[in-house]
Each structure stands twice: as structure tokens, then as C-alpha cells.
Amino acid sequence: MRENRPKSRLLAVGSAGILVTATLIAGAVSAPMAGAASRPGPDPEARGAAIAAARAVKAGIHWQDCPADWGLAKPIQCGWVSVPLDYAHPYGKQIKLAVDRIGNTGTKKERQGALVYNPGGPGGSGMRFPARVTSKNPVWANVAKAYDFVGFDPRGVGHSAPISCIDPQEFVKAPKADPVPDSEADKRAQRKLAHEYADGCGEHSGAMLPYMTTPNTARDLDVIRAALGEKKLNYLGVSYGTYLGAVYGTLFPGHLRRMVVDSVVNPARDNIWYQANLNQDVAFEGRWKDWEDWVAANDAAFHLGTTRAAVQAKWLQLRATAKKQPIGGVVGPAELIAFFQSAPYYDSSWVPVATVFSKYEAGDTQALVDAAAPDLSDTAGNIASENSNAVYTAVECADAKWPTSWQKWDRDNTRLNKDYPFMTWANAWMNLPCATWPAKQHTPLDVKTHKGLPPVLIVQSTRDAATPYEGAVELHHRFHGSRLITEKNAGSHGVTGLVNPCINQRVDAYLLDGTLDRKDVTCTPHATPKP
């Protein structure tokens, strides 16, 4: 479910050893009992969250220039917020979360507080969010007048007590085995890698693993709110960040002021997380075909075939060639999937991916190697990729109880692969460490409306591959008073950052004035990429 980053060099590597990327008002007050409105009876974690938030109100955040190697130039400022590792023991071990901010660009009178962002993952860093202001991103210019933009590294991510499961250089090494198995021996080899990865997580980061849950990250989010001096949270979550927002809204309904969730994880308990990944496989196949149709329609630019079938035939030939002998010695089928899957993820990748494919077909293999192979010299990037994948695995494995029967995994993925082969087995191996996870697995929170929850704005495209449309409908049903903006016949993951006035104007109106349409809205799609 993790968010993929459309950068050719920053590849996340599947936990079973295959290259894949799966997939948010000023004034300090003492926090009320966290979650008291939503969870009956004694709740030590709710009490712990309230204690931690009250402590954060007093401590605040000591803002200063960001460390030079963080790549966050002035006027962005950085700081730290301390949170309990285990909220049931709020006076026990503490960890520090990295946060950053840039002040609102408007007047003091225009300021409405802080807007806190999570980009997804799990395992994604939100620390680049303030750069939307310094880069003068026009989509966010109006909102930036009213809000400080605040990003953070969630627990386990980046600078926030980072976890690890394997040596980063080993993690990115290529070529990996083809994720689509030809035999039972291939499956046994992948199962062994998944088991070893799970064991590596326990060996390297075992003390953190039981507490790497979405509810704990939501509690962290409330402590950050308190440390910022905000009475109520304004929040923007994308991809997994929508599930973090849904859990926050369930635990802390009275602490929320405004929330936009974009490209929504289905929060139903039985969807988290095993079923969610199976549903992704179906949706990815659909969006992959959308991309192939677009490539065919632009054959004059790419020369890859005038029909979807022709483009698919070239893809299968490329895959077969790389399987027989990895291209440049490093790009096999696993690396191809890692690179090509950015096209069904993001429309912004349609042209770059098609261009590299076209160059390869014209005889330029180096362009494909440069795009799809890991860069072993980029040690910082490889550390970040390994950490991101470790957090992805840790959170998904800890959030829910996963099937432990290999027969179930094998049956479900063999069945899906027949009709949805693009991502099915790659996704399966990425998540298989959860079958032998060495730490406690929890029961997902029942996401629902509780007293005090404000209207939430939900934004979703109908053909999203990473978070299928049904997720937005489900959250809309669970959060009473919410509004759903549907971008019809579009499928880019992450809608609010794209230029589509029908969406952009409504997001602005909600965040700036609290205004929502009386009914749900359907928007026409944003502009299709042009070669």
C-alpha cells in the first residue's frame, strides 16, 4: 500500500528481496483525555496519550535552522517532539520525532494555524512538505497564506528513531529473482527470503516492532499537535496517510479541526492489510492497461505499437529478455517491475517511463539501466529506501493479524495472477514477512464517527491503482458528514497535488473557510499527459 516515489534512482525494494514499491487555531491548552469520547472503559494508551500531549504543550518545539545534511534550506525550520515508545507506559522510554515547518505566507490576521502532512507509505517522510511553499507550488499558494506547513518523520522513519531490517547495500543489490515463480522451488526460495527478512527486522529493530502501529502514530500526531500549540489539528493525508487520518479521527474526534484525505485506504477491519494488497493487484492491472492504451494512442512519439495488445507484447518480450539475461547485468524482471509500476501509480510517470521504454526498443539499453538499476554509490538514498521498506513492513505486520498458512497465500496469489499478473506475485513476496512476523500483531481499530468529529473532505480518483476507489466510499460511509470529491475516469495516485480547478478550488474553500458542497461532487479528470 505504500506510496511510490517517481524518481528513477530511489527504488524501494520488496522485503522478500524483490524490487517493488507498494505504497498526509493557535493557542495551547492541556489536552483532554485522548480518545475518551471514543473508547469506553479504562484505556491506558488513551491516558498515556493525554499525559504525553500535556507534557508537549509545556515543552513546545525549539525551532532552529535544519541540519545541513537534511536538505531543507531556510526559511524552513526543524525541531523535535518527544513521544513515548509505548503509550501504555508514558513515563517509560521516549523517542524523538523530527518535525519541520514554514510559516504562513499571509498576514498574522490571515493565519489559521498549522497544516500537518503525511504522504503515505507507511514509511514515507513528510519533511518535504514545507518545500511546497519555498518552491512556490501554485496549487498550494492560497492555503499557504493561511497555514504554517508542517511535516514530520513518523516513528521509525528517517530521523525519528529509524528502524532497519537488512544492510541497505545488500537490500538494493540487483538483479533480484523474478517475482513470478516458475516452480515450487522458486516459491520456496522466496519464502525463505521473506522469513529471513522478518527475522532481520526482529534482530535489528526488535525493541521497536511491537509499537510500530498506526494507532501509535496517530497518538504521535496528537502529541505533535499539542507541541505546536494547536488546540485542534488541521491535517492533510495522502495514500496510507488517509488511514492514519482515519485512525486519528476515530481516536481523537474532538481534537480535529479540518482534515483532507486524498487517495483513500479502505479502513474496514477485514481489509487491513492482507486483503488491501490483494485488491491492489486487481487495480494495478486496470491502470497498467490505461497506460498501455495511452502509449498506443501516442505511437507517433513512442513507436511501441498502435494497440494495447501490441504494447503489452513488447512489455512481455522485454520481460522475457531481462529474465533470460539481465539487461546491463543488473536489470531483471524484478527491477523492470519496480521501474514500470510508477506509470500506473502516477500520471507524471507516463511520459518518462514510455520514453525509456521507447529508447530501449530503439537500441538504447543504457537509458533503461540508468532508470531501473540501483545506484550502489548512493549510500544515503539506499539507507532511506531500506528504512522506508522496513517501516512499511513493520507497520503493516503490526497493525493486523496476517494469515500464517502458506497454502492460503499460495492459493490467493496463484488465482489472482492468472488475470492480474502485473503486480500480484511481486506484492505477495513484499508482504510475506508478515506471515512469520517476530512481534505482536494487533487487531485493527474500528474506524467510525464519534462525538466531536468535524466534516472531513475526501478526494479520490476512480481508477487509482494503489488505493482503489472503494476505499473512499467506505470511509465516506464511516465518517458522518464527510464529503466525497470523485475525479472520474482518472487514476493518478494523489489527486490534490495535481492541477484540476474543480478539485483545487474545493480543497481551498474547505481549508480556508470550512466550506463544503451540500452534496458529493464528481469532477472531470485532470489533463492527460502529453508526450
C-alpha positions in Angstrom: 0.0 0.0 0.0 3.0 2.2 0.1 3.4 5.4 -1.8 5.8 5.1 -4.7 8.1 8.0 -5.4 8.5 8.7 -9.1 12.3 9.0 -9.1 14.2 6.6 -11.2 17.1 6.2 -8.7 15.1 6.0 -5.4 13.8 2.4 -5.5 12.3 0.7 -2.6 13.0 -3.0 -2.5 10.5 -5.6 -1.6 11.0 -7.3 1.7 11.4 -10.7 0.2 14.3 -9.4 -1.9 12.4 -8.2 -5.0 12.4 -4.6 -6.3 8.9 -3.2 -5.8 7.3 -0.1 -4.3 3.9 -0.6 -2.9 2.6 2.0 -1.3 -0.8 13.2 4.6 -6.1 27.6 15.7 -3.1 28.8 17.7 -3.2 28.6 21.5 -2.0 25.9 23.9 -4.4 24.1 26.1 -4.0 21.0 28.2 -5.1 18.0 26.2 -8.4 16.3 27.3 -8.3 12.6 27.9 -7.2 11.3 24.5 -9.9 9.2 22.9 -12.2 9.4 25.9 -15.1 10.0 23.7 -14.5 7.0 21.6 -13.3 4.2 23.7 -15.3 3.0 26.8 -13.7 1.9 30.0 -10.1 2.2 31.2 -7.7 2.7 28.4 -4.0 3.0 29.5 -2.9 4.1 26.0 -5.5 6.9 25.9 -4.4 8.1 29.3 -0.8 7.9 28.1 -1.5 9.9 25.0 -3.2 12.6 27.2 -0.2 12.7 29.5 2.3 12.9 26.6 0.2 15.7 24.9 0.0 17.7 28.2 3.8 17.4 28.5 4.3 18.5 24.9 2.2 21.6 25.5 4.6 22.7 28.2 7.8 21.7 26.2 6.8 23.2 22.9 9.2 22.8 20.0 12.6 24.5 19.9 12.7 25.6 16.3 16.1 26.2 14.6 17.7 26.0 11.2 17.6 22.5 9.9 20.8 20.4 9.8 22.7 21.0 6.6 22.6 17.3 5.5 18.7 17.2 5.7 18.4 19.3 2.5 15.9 21.7 4.0 17.1 25.3 3.5 15.9 28.4 5.3 13.4 29.7 6.0 12.3 26.1 6.8 12.9 25.3 10.4 13.4 22.0 12.2 12.8 20.7 15.7 12.0 17.6 17.8 9.0 16.3 19.7 9.4 13.6 22.3 6.8 10.8 22.5 6.5 7.6 24.5 7.6 4.4 22.7 4.7 2.7 24.5 1.7 4.9 25.3 0.6 2.4 28.0 3.8 3.5 29.8 4.0 7.2 29.1 6.9 7.7 31.6 8.9 4.9 30.1 11.3 5.1 27.1 10.8 8.1 24.9 11.7 8.6 21.3 12.2 11.8 19.4 10.3 12.7 16.2 11.8 15.1 13.7 9.4 17.9 12.6 9.8 20.9 10.3 7.7 23.9 9.4 7.5 27.1 7.3 5.3 29.9 8.5 2.2 31.1 6.6 2.9 33.4 3.8 0.0 35.7 4.5 -0.6 38.2 7.3 -0.9 37.4 11.0 -4.6 38.0 10.7 -4.9 35.5 7.8 -3.2 32.7 9.8 -5.4 29.8 10.8 -2.7 27.6 12.4 -0.6 24.6 11.2 -1.4 22.2 8.5 0.3 18.8 9.3 1.0 16.4 6.4 1.7 12.7 5.9 2.4 11.5 2.4 1.8 7.8 2.9 3.8 4.6 3.0 3.7 3.5 5.7 7.3 4.6 5.7 7.1 7.9 3.9 8.6 11.1 5.3 6.6 14.3 5.3 9.6 16.6 5.8 9.5 17.9 2.2 6.0 19.4 2.7 7.2 22.9 3.6 9.1 22.9 0.3 5.8 23.3 -1.4 6.0 26.9 -0.2 9.6 27.6 -0.9 9.2 26.2 -4.5 6.1 28.4 -4.9 3.8 25.5 -5.8 0.8 27.3 -7.3 -1.7 24.6 -6.3 -0.9 25.3 -2.6 -0.4 29.1 -2.8 -3.8 30.1 -1.3 -3.6 27.5 1.5 -0.1 28.6 2.3 -1.3 32.1 3.1 -3.4 30.8 6.0 -1.4 27.9 7.3 2.1 27.0 8.5 3.1 23.9 6.6 4.3 21.2 9.0 6.0 17.9 8.1 7.3 15.1 10.2 9.1 11.8 10.1 6.7 9.2 11.7 8.1 6.9 14.3 10.8 4.6 12.8 11.2 6.8 9.7 14.2 8.9 8.6 15.4 10.9 11.6 12.7 9.6 14.1 14.3 6.6 15.8 14.8 4.9 12.4 14.4 1.2 12.2 16.2 -1.2 9.8 15.8 -4.9 8.8 18.8 -5.5 6.5 22.1 -4.0 5.3 21.0 -1.2 2.9 23.6 -2.0 0.2 22.5 -5.7 0.3 18.9 -4.5 0.2 19.3 -2.7 -3.2 21.6 -5.2 -4.8 20.5 -6.3 -8.3 19.4 -8.3 -10.1 16.8 -9.9 -7.8 14.9 -13.1 -8.6 11.9 -12.9 -10.9 9.0 -12.5 -8.6 6.7 -14.6 -10.8 7.6 -18.2 -9.9 8.2 -20.9 -12.5 8.2 -23.7 -9.9 7.7 -24.8 -6.4 11.4 -24.3 -5.9 11.1 -20.7 -6.8 8.3 -20.3 -4.3 10.4 -22.0 -1.6 13.3 -19.6 -2.3 11.1 -16.5 -2.0 9.5 -17.9 1.2 13.0 -18.3 2.6 13.9 -14.7 1.8 10.7 -13.5 3.4 11.3 -15.4 6.6 14.9 -14.2 6.7 13.7 -10.6 6.2 11.2 -10.9 9.1 14.0 -12.4 11.3 16.3 -9.5 10.3 13.7 -7.0 11.4 13.5 -8.7 14.8 17.2 -8.8 15.1 17.9 -5.2 14.0 14.8 -3.4 15.4 13.0 -5.8 17.8 12.5 -3.3 20.6 10.6 -1.0 18.3 8.5 -3.5 16.4 5.6 -4.1 18.9 4.9 -0.3 18.9 5.1 0.4 15.1 1.4 0.7 14.7 -0.9 3.2 13.0 -2.8 3.9 16.3 0.6 4.8 17.9 1.5 7.0 15.0 -1.9 8.7 15.4 -1.1 9.3 19.1 2.2 10.8 18.0 0.3 13.1 15.7 -1.8 14.3 18.6 1.4 15.0 20.6 2.8 16.9 17.7 -0.5 18.9 17.6 0.0 19.8 21.3 3.7 20.6 20.9 2.8 23.0 18.1 0.4 24.8 20.5 -2.6 24.0 18.4 -6.0 23.4 20.1 -7.1 21.3 17.1 -5.4 19.6 14.3 -5.5 20.5 10.6 -4.4 17.6 8.6 -3.7 16.5 5.0 -3.1 12.8 4.4 -2.4 11.0 1.1 -2.4 7.2 0.5 -1.5 5.5 3.8 -1.7 9.0 5.3 -5.5 8.7 4.8 -5.6 5.6 7.1 -3.5 7.5 9.6 -6.1 10.3 9.4 -9.0 7.9 9.7 -7.5 6.3 12.8 -6.7 9.8 14.3 -10.3 10.9 13.6 -11.6 7.8 15.4 -9.3 8.2 18.5 -9.3 12.0 18.7 -12.5 13.2 17.1 -12.7 16.3 19.3 -9.1 17.3 18.5 -9.7 17.6 14.8 -10.5 20.9 13.1 -10.2 20.1 9.4 -9.0 17.1 7.5 -8.4 16.4 3.8 -7.8 12.7 2.9 -6.6 12.0 -0.7 -6.4 8.6 -2.4 -8.0 6.6 0.4 -7.1 3.3 2.1 -10.2 1.2 2.7 -10.3 1.4 6.6 -12.6 -1.7 7.0 -11.0 -4.0 9.6 -11.1 -7.0 7.3 -9.2 -5.0 4.6 -6.2 -4.2 6.8 -3.8 -5.2 5.4 -3.8 -8.6 3.7 -6.9 -8.1 1.6 -5.9 -4.5 0.8 -2.8 -5.8 -1.0 -4.8 -8.4 -3.0 -7.2 -5.6 -4.0 -4.2 -3.5 -5.2 -3.2 -6.3 -7.6 -6.5 -6.0 -9.4 -6.5 -2.2 -9.5 -2.9 -2.1 -10.8 -3.7 -4.3 -13.7 -6.5 -1.9 -14.7 -4.4 1.2 -14.5 -1.5 -0.6 -16.3 -3.9 -1.2 -19.2 -4.9 2.5 -19.1 -1.2 3.5 -19.6 -0.8 1.0 -22.4 -3.8 2.5 -24.2 -2.3 5.9 -23.8 1.1 4.7 -25.2 -0.7 3.1 -28.1 -2.6 6.3 -28.8 0.7 8.2 -28.9 2.6 5.7 -31.1 3.9 8.6 -33.2 6.0 9.6 -30.2 6.9 6.2 -28.8 6.7 3.7 -31.6 5.7 0.9 -29.2 2.6 -0.2 -31.1 -0.8 1.2 -32.0 -2.9 -1.1 -29.8 -2.8 -2.1 -26.1 -2.1 -5.7 -27.2 0.9 -4.5 -29.2 2.4 -2.6 -26.3 1.8 -5.5 -24.0 3.5 -7.8 -26.4 6.6 -5.6 -26.3 6.5 -5.5 -22.5 6.3 -9.3 -22.3 9.2 -9.5 -24.7 11.3 -7.1 -22.7 10.5 -9.0 -19.5 11.5 -12.3 -21.2 14.7 -10.8 -22.4 15.6 -9.5 -19.0 14.7 -12.9 -17.4 17.0 -14.7 -19.8 19.9 -12.3 -19.3 19.5 -9.2 -17.1 20.0 -6.1 -19.1 23.3 -4.5 -18.4 23.8 -7.3 -15.9 21.6 -5.7 -13.4 18.0 -5.2 -14.7 15.9 -8.3 -14.5 12.1 -8.7 -14.3 12.0 -7.5 -10.6 13.9 -4.3 -11.5 11.6 -3.8 -14.5 8.5 -4.1 -12.4 9.9 -1.6 -9.9 10.5 1.0 -12.6 7.5 0.4 -14.8 5.0 0.3 -11.9 5.5 4.1 -11.4 3.3 4.5 -14.6 0.2 3.0 -13.1 0.9 4.9 -9.9 1.3 8.4 -11.2 0.4 10.1 -14.5 3.5 12.2 -14.1 5.5 9.0 -14.8 3.6 8.2 -18.0 6.0 10.1 -20.3 9.3 9.3 -18.6 8.5 5.5 -18.4 7.3 5.4 -22.0 10.3 7.4 -23.2 12.8 4.9 -21.5 10.8 2.0 -23.0 10.9 3.6 -26.4 14.7 4.3 -26.2 15.3 0.7 -25.3 13.2 -0.6 -28.3 15.3 1.8 -30.5 18.5 0.2 -29.2 19.5 2.4 -26.2 19.8 -0.1 -23.4 21.7 2.4 -21.2 18.7 4.6 -20.6 16.8 1.6 -19.1 19.8 0.6 -16.9 20.2 4.2 -15.7 16.5 4.3 -14.9 15.9 0.9 -13.4 19.1 -0.3 -11.8 20.1 0.6 -8.2 22.9 3.1 -7.6 25.2 1.5 -5.2 27.2 4.7 -4.8 24.1 6.5 -3.4 24.5 5.2 0.1 22.3 7.8 1.7 19.5 7.0 -0.8 19.9 3.3 -0.2 19.7 3.8 3.6 16.5 5.8 3.1 15.0 3.1 0.8 15.8 0.3 3.2 14.4 2.3 6.1 11.2 3.1 4.2 10.6 -0.5 3.4 11.4 -1.6 6.9 8.7 0.8 8.3 6.3 -0.3 5.6 6.7 -3.9 6.7 6.7 -3.2 10.4 3.5 -1.1 10.4 1.5 -3.4 8.1 2.7 -6.5 10.0 1.9 -5.0 13.4 -1.4 -3.4 12.6 -3.3 -6.7 12.0 -3.1 -10.4 12.3 -1.9 -11.9 8.9 -2.5 -15.4 7.6 0.2 -17.8 8.7 -0.8 -20.5 6.2 1.3 -20.6 3.1 -1.4 -22.6 1.4 -3.7 -19.5 1.7 -1.1 -17.1 0.3 -0.3 -19.5 -2.5 -3.9 -20.2 -3.4 -5.0 -16.5 -3.3 -2.0 -15.2 -5.3 -2.0 -18.1 -7.9 -5.6 -17.3 -8.5 -5.1 -13.6 -8.9 -2.0 -13.9 -11.0 -4.0 -15.6 -13.8 -5.9 -12.4 -14.6 -3.8 -9.7 -12.9 -0.2 -10.7 -13.5 1.5 -7.3 -13.5 1.9 -6.9 -9.7 0.4 -9.9 -8.0 3.5 -12.0 -7.1 5.7 -9.0 -6.5 3.2 -7.7 -4.0 2.8 -11.1 -2.4 6.6 -11.5 -1.7 6.8 -7.9 -0.4 4.2 -8.7 2.3 5.0 -12.3 3.1 7.3 -11.4 6.0 4.1 -10.7 7.9 3.3 -14.4 7.9 6.3 -15.1 10.1 6.5 -11.8 11.9 8.5 -11.9 15.2 6.5 -9.3 17.1 2.9 -8.9 18.3 0.2 -8.4 15.7 -2.8 -6.3 16.8 -6.4 -6.0 15.8 -7.2 -3.1 13.5 -9.1 -0.2 15.0 -12.8 0.1 14.1 -12.8 3.4 12.2 -16.1 5.2 12.9 -17.7 8.5 13.8 -17.6 9.6 17.4 -18.8 12.8 19.1 -16.9 15.9 18.0 -15.8 14.7 14.6 -16.0 17.6 12.1 -16.9 17.2 8.4 -14.0 15.6 6.6 -13.1 16.2 2.9 -12.4 13.0 0.9 -10.8 13.2 -2.6 -10.4 10.2 -4.8 -9.9 9.2 -8.5 -11.9 6.3 -9.8 -9.1 4.3 -11.3 -6.4 4.7 -8.6 -4.2 1.6 -8.5 -2.6 1.8 -5.1 -5.8 2.7 -3.2 -8.9 1.5 -5.1 -11.9 3.8 -5.2 -14.0 1.6 -2.9 -11.8 2.8 0.0 -13.0 6.4 -0.4 -16.6 5.2 -0.5 -16.1 3.1 2.7 -14.5 6.0 4.7 -17.3 8.3 3.4 -19.8 5.9 4.8 -18.0 5.6 8.2 -17.3 9.4 8.7 -20.7 11.0 9.0 -20.9 14.5 7.5 -17.9 13.9 5.2 -18.0 15.0 1.6 -16.5 13.0 -1.3 -15.0 14.6 -4.4 -14.6 12.0 -7.2 -12.3 12.5 -10.1 -14.0 10.4 -12.7 -12.0 8.4 -15.3 -8.7 9.4 -13.8 -6.3 7.2 -11.8 -3.3 9.2 -10.6 -2.4 8.4 -7.0 -2.5 11.6 -5.1 -5.1 13.9 -6.5 -4.8 17.1 -4.5 -1.4 18.0 -5.8 -2.5 18.0 -9.5 -3.9 20.9 -11.4 -7.7 20.4 -11.6 -9.6 23.5 -10.7 -12.7 21.5 -9.9 -10.8 19.9 -7.1 -8.2 22.6 -6.2 -10.9 25.2 -5.6 -12.9 23.0 -3.3 -9.8 22.0 -1.3 -9.0 25.7 -0.9 -12.6 26.5 0.1 -12.6 23.8 2.8 -9.2 24.6 4.3 -9.7 28.4 4.1 -13.3 28.8 5.0 -14.6 25.4 6.2 -16.9 25.3 3.2 -18.2 22.1 1.7 -20.6 21.4 -1.1 -24.1 20.4 0.0 -23.7 17.1 -1.9 -20.8 15.0 -3.1 -19.2 16.2 -6.3 -17.9 14.5 -9.4 -15.1 16.2 -11.4 -13.9 15.6 -14.8 -10.3 14.3 -15.0 -7.2 16.4 -14.9 -5.3 16.9 -18.2 -3.8 13.7 -19.7 0.0 13.9 -20.1 1.3 14.8 -23.5 4.5 13.3 -25.0 
